[in-house]
């Protein structure tokens, strides 16, 4: 079975969507949880896809120095690279798309995003929206709306690739269609098109710049 979708722009999340950084992300939040005596599992349930500072505020103790904690965690994250790999097929798929029709929209900081993408060999789009560029991060629509504006496309003409509930909510709230990457299990992802990785999707571009995506779904059972 196949699904075909057309658009004028594709907006990618990074962690879990183009780059598998699960091991590092869990180490970062384990450091945070240990420092403040928190339950790591509770933090991991909702921190994925959100800006670091938002999770620090949510789970940290009253009066926590958000800037200091963020710097500590960011510095640790930047030098902890073991186990970070590209999602299968991500580099080739991104490379197959028109450069003026793609953007990276991540809850990571800009320096970390550039380093992480380069380290796994995934091309970096010319439009990059990071946690540093918006006042409100995912699940608010602001990051994806900023990327669409930078590309000069109507949100309805954009497709988002996301792996986390917060990012999926952000893309949908921006008025965009969303393709789920991986096994996000939240209710918000249940009726959306999904790929395990980029081995099950291809793209073609016509003379007017319209991108057509073909998703191939493996048989069930």
Helices and strands as residue ranges (DSSP letters): E 2-7, E 9-12, E 19-20, H 22-36, H 40-47, H 52-59, H 66-79, E 85-86, H 90-95, G 99-101, E 102-105, H 110-120, E 127-129, G 131-133, H 142-151, G 155-157, E 158-162, H 165-173, E 177-181, G 187-189, E 194-195, G 198-200, E 201-205, E 211-216
